[in-house]
Amino acid sequence: MFEIMNKEKNIIVGPKQESIKDFYAQFKNDYPGLLRKNVIVDLSEILIGKVTEILVFLSTAKAHIAKGTSFVIIANGVNIDELPDELVVAPTMIEALDIIEMDEIGRDLGF
């Protein structure tokens, strides 16, 4: 796993060369240190063959959202209509950051 950016409120992580399954195993080990931050998982360099590959992040995303922070996955070519609402997927880094910004505004306003 590599860390692209670690700022006060946001962290962006992604796989090096490992599969999504191997990356997720490492991510779960490191996850407790990420609970207080908005997390972006950058899978843009990996070819996603099936939606089920991304669904491994569902329970983590739900737990993260329950803690009052955002969890966004960057992935290309994924039909978001096939994903549950709790799993937020964006096609680009800019859109992922925009989603987090909108989430932050909503939390500040009490939504």
C-alpha positions as CSV (number, residue, x, y, z in Angstrom):
1,M,0.0,0.0,0.0
2,F,1.2,3.5,-0.7
3,E,0.2,6.8,0.7
4,I,-0.2,9.5,-1.8
5,M,-1.3,12.4,0.4
6,N,-1.7,12.7,4.2
7,K,-3.2,16.0,5.3
8,E,-5.0,17.1,8.4
9,K,-8.4,15.8,7.3
10,N,-7.7,13.6,4.3
11,I,-5.6,10.7,3.3
12,I,-5.3,9.1,-0.1
13,V,-4.0,5.6,-0.4
14,G,-3.8,3.0,-3.1
15,P,-2.1,-0.2,-4.1
16,K,1.4,-0.5,-5.4
17,Q,1.5,-3.6,-7.6
18,E,-0.7,-6.0,-5.5
19,S,-4.2,-7.2,-6.4
20,I,-7.2,-5.5,-4.8
21,K,-7.5,-8.5,-2.5
22,D,-3.9,-8.1,-1.2
23,F,-4.2,-4.4,-1.0
24,Y,-7.4,-4.7,1.0
25,A,-5.7,-7.1,3.5
26,Q,-3.0,-4.5,4.0
27,F,-5.5,-1.7,4.2
28,K,-7.5,-3.4,6.9
29,N,-4.3,-3.7,9.0
30,D,-3.6,0.0,8.6
31,Y,-7.2,1.1,8.8
32,P,-7.4,1.9,12.6
33,G,-5.0,4.8,12.0
34,L,-7.3,6.3,9.4
35,L,-10.5,6.5,11.4
36,R,-10.4,10.2,12.0
37,K,-9.7,11.2,8.4
38,N,-11.5,11.3,5.2
39,V,-10.2,8.4,3.1
40,I,-9.7,8.2,-0.7
41,V,-8.8,4.8,-2.0
42,D,-7.2,5.3,-5.4
43,L,-7.8,2.3,-7.6
44,S,-7.5,4.3,-10.8
45,E,-4.4,2.4,-12.0
46,I,-6.1,-1.0,-11.6
47,L,-8.4,-2.5,-14.2
48,I,-11.6,-3.4,-12.3
49,G,-13.1,-6.5,-13.8
50,K,-16.1,-6.9,-11.6
51,V,-18.1,-4.8,-9.2
52,T,-17.5,-7.5,-6.6
53,E,-13.8,-6.5,-6.4
54,I,-14.8,-3.1,-5.0
55,L,-17.5,-4.5,-2.7
56,V,-14.8,-5.7,-0.3
57,F,-14.6,-2.1,0.9
58,L,-18.4,-1.9,1.7
59,S,-18.2,-2.8,5.4
60,T,-15.2,-0.5,5.9
61,A,-17.0,2.4,4.1
62,K,-20.1,1.9,6.3
63,A,-18.0,2.0,9.4
64,H,-16.1,5.0,8.3
65,I,-19.3,6.9,7.4
66,A,-20.7,6.0,10.8
67,K,-17.7,7.7,12.4
68,G,-18.6,11.0,10.6
69,T,-15.9,10.9,7.9
70,S,-16.0,10.3,4.2
71,F,-14.8,7.3,2.3
72,V,-14.4,7.5,-1.5
73,I,-13.0,5.1,-4.0
74,I,-11.5,6.2,-7.3
75,A,-12.2,3.7,-10.0
76,N,-12.7,3.8,-13.8
77,G,-15.2,1.9,-15.7
78,V,-17.4,0.9,-12.8
79,N,-21.2,1.0,-13.1
80,I,-22.1,2.9,-10.0
81,D,-25.7,1.8,-10.4
82,E,-24.6,-1.7,-9.4
83,L,-23.1,-0.4,-6.1
84,P,-24.9,0.2,-2.8
85,D,-25.3,3.8,-1.8
86,E,-22.8,3.5,1.0
87,L,-20.0,2.9,-1.4
88,V,-19.1,6.1,-3.1
89,V,-17.1,5.8,-6.3
90,A,-15.7,8.7,-8.3
91,P,-13.9,8.4,-11.7
92,T,-11.2,11.0,-10.9
93,M,-9.2,12.5,-8.0
94,I,-10.8,15.9,-8.5
95,E,-14.3,14.4,-8.2
96,A,-13.3,12.4,-5.1
97,L,-12.0,15.6,-3.5
98,D,-15.2,17.4,-4.5
99,I,-17.3,14.7,-2.9
100,I,-15.4,15.0,0.3
101,E,-15.7,18.8,0.3
102,M,-19.5,18.5,-0.2
103,D,-19.7,15.9,2.6
104,E,-17.7,18.3,4.9
105,I,-20.1,21.1,4.1
106,G,-23.1,18.9,4.8
107,R,-21.7,17.8,8.2
108,D,-20.9,21.4,9.1
109,L,-24.6,22.2,8.4
110,G,-25.8,19.3,10.4
111,F,-27.0,17.0,7.6
